[in-house]
Amino acid sequence: MSEQVTEATEEQDRYECRACGYIYEPKKGSSTGNIPPGTAFSDLPPGWRCPVCAATKVQFVNVGPAEGPSGFKENLGYGFGVNTLTPSQKNILIFGALAAGFLFFLSLYGLR
């Protein structure tokens, strides 16, 4: 019974490459190594490497199941709606705003 529970949670877990940040998701598999969807990380061939940076399986760390919105559930209703964003969406929002600000700053050189 406990072996089935461990195997089920392992299939949901995601593994992140410590070298480049690539995330292997068992439910998606890997198109580079012809790994079909549903293949657990422990079932990957011993010679499998990160499709981005070619790091070995030892360089991967378990980051847990797929993430939802960041923050505590009782706090998701506060703020300007950004509490319901996932961390990757927040990164896009932050760095997009920084890029827009930088472009605005550069446009000031056009004034005379």
Backbone as numpy.savetxt, mean C-alpha at the origin, in Angstrom:
# Nx Ny Nz CAx CAy CAz Cx Cy Cz
-8.15 -26.68 13.43 -8.97 -25.49 13.43 -8.10 -24.23 13.43
-7.11 -24.16 14.32 -6.28 -22.97 14.38 -5.42 -22.83 13.12
-5.08 -23.94 12.49 -4.31 -23.88 11.26 -5.12 -23.23 10.15
-6.44 -23.52 10.09 -7.29 -22.91 9.09 -7.43 -21.41 9.33
-7.53 -21.01 10.59 -7.66 -19.59 10.92 -6.39 -18.86 10.53
-5.21 -19.44 10.84 -3.95 -18.82 10.49 -3.81 -18.69 8.99
-4.19 -19.73 8.26 -4.09 -19.69 6.81 -5.04 -18.66 6.22
-6.25 -18.53 6.78 -7.22 -17.56 6.26 -6.74 -16.14 6.50
-6.16 -15.86 7.67 -5.66 -14.51 7.92 -4.43 -14.22 7.08
-3.60 -15.23 6.82 -2.42 -15.02 5.99 -2.80 -14.69 4.56
-3.90 -15.26 4.07 -4.35 -14.96 2.71 -4.84 -13.52 2.60
-5.33 -12.94 3.71 -5.81 -11.57 3.68 -4.69 -10.57 3.91
-3.61 -11.01 4.56 -2.51 -10.10 4.87 -1.80 -9.63 3.61
-1.21 -8.46 3.71 -0.43 -7.90 2.61 1.02 -7.84 3.07
1.92 -7.92 2.13 3.35 -7.92 2.44 4.01 -6.79 1.67
4.78 -5.95 2.38 5.41 -4.79 1.78 6.91 -4.99 1.67
7.46 -4.64 0.52 8.90 -4.71 0.30 9.55 -3.56 1.07
10.50 -3.89 1.93 11.17 -2.86 2.72 12.12 -2.03 1.87
12.50 -2.53 0.72 13.43 -1.80 -0.14 12.74 -0.72 -0.97
11.57 -1.04 -1.56 10.95 -0.08 -2.48 9.51 0.28 -2.13
8.87 -0.47 -1.24 7.50 -0.15 -0.85 6.43 -0.88 -1.64
6.82 -1.78 -2.56 5.84 -2.56 -3.31 5.04 -3.43 -2.34
3.73 -3.52 -2.54 2.89 -4.32 -1.66 2.35 -5.50 -2.44
2.65 -6.72 -1.93 2.10 -7.94 -2.53 0.79 -8.25 -1.83
-0.29 -8.31 -2.61 -1.59 -8.66 -2.07 -1.97 -10.03 -2.61
-2.14 -11.03 -1.72 -2.46 -12.38 -2.18 -3.74 -12.46 -3.01
-4.73 -11.62 -2.72 -5.98 -11.70 -3.49 -5.80 -11.22 -4.93
-4.74 -10.44 -5.20 -4.48 -9.96 -6.56 -3.42 -10.78 -7.28
-2.52 -11.41 -6.52 -1.44 -12.16 -7.14 -0.38 -11.22 -7.71
0.40 -11.73 -8.66 1.45 -10.93 -9.28 1.52 -11.28 -10.76
1.36 -10.28 -11.60 1.37 -10.54 -13.05 2.79 -10.77 -13.56
3.79 -10.23 -12.86 5.16 -10.38 -13.34 5.67 -11.79 -13.21
5.37 -12.45 -12.11 5.86 -13.81 -11.93 4.84 -14.87 -12.27
3.76 -14.48 -12.97 2.66 -15.39 -13.29 2.10 -16.06 -12.04
1.95 -15.26 -10.97 1.39 -15.75 -9.72 -0.12 -15.49 -9.77
-0.95 -16.55 -9.71 -2.40 -16.36 -9.82 -2.97 -15.70 -8.56
-4.10 -15.01 -8.70 -4.75 -14.43 -7.52 -5.11 -15.52 -6.51
-5.01 -15.19 -5.23 -5.32 -16.14 -4.16 -4.11 -16.91 -3.67
-2.92 -16.64 -4.21 -1.71 -17.33 -3.77 -1.16 -16.64 -2.52
-1.10 -17.38 -1.42 -0.58 -16.83 -0.17 0.91 -16.53 -0.32
1.40 -15.59 0.48 2.81 -15.19 0.40 3.73 -16.37 0.70
3.34 -17.22 1.64 4.17 -18.37 1.99 4.21 -19.41 0.88
3.23 -19.37 -0.03 3.17 -20.32 -1.14 3.92 -19.84 -2.39
4.49 -18.64 -2.33 5.25 -18.15 -3.48 6.50 -19.00 -3.67
6.97 -19.16 -4.91 8.17 -19.95 -5.15 9.37 -19.36 -4.40
10.33 -20.21 -4.00 11.48 -19.70 -3.25 12.31 -18.66 -4.01
12.32 -18.73 -5.32 13.10 -17.79 -6.11 12.33 -16.52 -6.49
11.10 -16.37 -5.97 10.29 -15.20 -6.33 10.94 -13.94 -5.78
10.91 -12.88 -6.59 11.51 -11.59 -6.18 10.50 -10.47 -6.40
10.76 -9.37 -5.76 9.92 -8.18 -5.90 9.91 -7.77 -7.37
8.72 -7.55 -7.96 8.67 -7.17 -9.37 9.22 -5.77 -9.65
9.37 -4.94 -8.62 9.84 -3.58 -8.82 11.35 -3.48 -8.68
11.89 -4.02 -7.56 13.32 -3.82 -7.28 14.11 -5.13 -7.20
13.46 -6.26 -7.42 14.09 -7.59 -7.42 14.64 -8.00 -6.06
14.03 -7.48 -4.97 14.44 -7.90 -3.63 13.89 -9.30 -3.35
14.56 -10.04 -2.49 14.12 -11.40 -2.16 12.94 -11.36 -1.21
12.33 -12.52 -0.97 11.18 -12.62 -0.08 11.52 -12.21 1.34
12.79 -12.33 1.73 13.21 -11.98 3.08 13.02 -10.48 3.33
13.07 -9.68 2.29 12.95 -8.22 2.42 11.50 -7.76 2.61
10.54 -8.68 2.58 9.14 -8.31 2.73 8.71 -8.44 4.19
7.85 -7.54 4.62 7.32 -7.54 5.97 5.79 -7.55 5.90
5.17 -8.27 6.83 3.72 -8.37 6.87 3.15 -7.05 7.39
2.30 -6.41 6.58 1.69 -5.15 7.00 0.22 -5.32 7.36
-0.26 -6.54 7.42 -1.63 -6.80 7.86 -2.62 -6.76 6.72
-3.90 -6.83 7.07 -4.95 -6.84 6.04 -5.07 -5.48 5.36
-5.83 -5.47 4.26 -6.01 -4.24 3.49 -6.55 -3.14 4.39
-6.04 -1.94 4.18 -6.39 -0.84 5.06 -7.66 -0.15 4.61
-8.36 0.36 5.57 -9.54 1.17 5.31 -9.18 2.60 5.64
-10.16 3.39 5.97 -9.87 4.78 6.36 -8.98 4.81 7.60
-8.06 5.77 7.63 -7.18 5.88 8.78 -7.89 6.61 9.91
-7.49 6.33 11.14 -8.07 6.98 12.31 -9.04 6.07 13.03
-9.50 6.53 14.17 -10.46 5.77 14.96 -11.86 5.96 14.41
-12.70 4.93 14.51 -14.03 4.99 13.92 -14.86 6.14 14.47
-14.75 6.42 15.77 -15.57 7.49 16.35 -15.12 8.88 15.92
-13.92 9.01 15.35 -13.42 10.32 14.93 -13.56 10.56 13.43
-14.08 9.61 12.69 -14.13 9.76 11.23 -15.11 10.83 10.77
-16.07 11.21 11.61 -17.05 12.22 11.22 -16.58 13.65 11.41
-15.44 13.86 12.03 -14.95 15.21 12.31 -14.06 15.72 11.18
-13.81 17.02 11.19 -12.91 17.60 10.20 -13.64 18.00 8.94
-12.89 18.20 7.89 -13.44 18.65 6.61 -13.68 17.50 5.66
-13.87 16.31 6.17 -14.12 15.15 5.33 -12.88 14.36 4.99
-11.71 14.82 5.44 -10.48 14.10 5.12 -10.24 12.92 6.05
-11.03 12.81 7.13 -10.84 11.69 8.04 -11.29 10.37 7.44
-12.08 10.41 6.39 -12.54 9.17 5.77 -11.62 8.71 4.64
-10.57 9.48 4.37 -9.62 9.12 3.31 -8.64 8.07 3.80
-8.19 7.22 2.89 -7.15 6.25 3.23 -5.81 7.00 3.26
-4.79 6.41 3.89 -3.49 7.09 3.93 -2.94 7.43 2.55
-3.13 6.57 1.56 -2.61 6.89 0.23 -3.37 8.06 -0.39
-4.67 8.17 -0.14 -5.44 9.31 -0.64 -4.99 10.60 0.05
-4.67 10.50 1.34 -4.18 11.68 2.06 -2.82 12.12 1.49
-1.97 11.17 1.14 -0.67 11.50 0.55 -0.85 12.25 -0.77
-1.78 11.77 -1.59 -2.04 12.43 -2.87 -2.55 13.85 -2.64
-3.43 14.02 -1.68 -3.97 15.35 -1.37 -2.88 16.29 -0.88
-2.04 15.82 0.04 -0.99 16.66 0.60 0.05 17.04 -0.45
0.59 16.04 -1.14 1.64 16.32 -2.10 1.11 17.03 -3.35
-0.14 16.81 -3.69 -0.76 17.55 -4.78 -0.88 19.03 -4.44
-1.26 19.32 -3.19 -1.35 20.72 -2.76 0.03 21.37 -2.73
1.04 20.62 -2.29 2.40 21.16 -2.29 2.88 21.46 -3.72
2.58 20.56 -4.64 2.97 20.77 -6.04 2.25 21.99 -6.62
0.95 22.14 -6.31 0.20 23.29 -6.81 0.77 24.59 -6.23
1.12 24.58 -4.95 1.73 25.76 -4.33 3.06 26.10 -4.96
3.85 25.09 -5.25 5.16 25.31 -5.89 4.98 25.91 -7.28
4.02 25.39 -8.04 3.75 25.94 -9.38 3.26 27.38 -9.29
2.44 27.67 -8.28 1.99 29.05 -8.08 3.18 29.95 -7.77
4.07 29.48 -6.92 5.26 30.24 -6.56 6.11 30.52 -7.81
6.28 29.52 -8.66 7.06 29.71 -9.89 6.37 30.69 -10.84
5.04 30.71 -10.82 4.32 31.61 -11.73 4.53 33.07 -11.34
4.94 33.33 -10.11 5.20 34.71 -9.68 6.39 35.32 -10.41
7.28 34.48 -10.92 8.42 35.00 -11.68 7.97 35.62 -13.01
6.78 35.31 -13.45 6.26 35.88 -14.70 5.76 37.30 -14.53
5.58 37.76 -13.30 5.12 39.13 -13.05 6.26 40.12 -13.18
5.98 41.26 -13.74 7.01 42.29 -13.84 6.48 43.60 -13.42
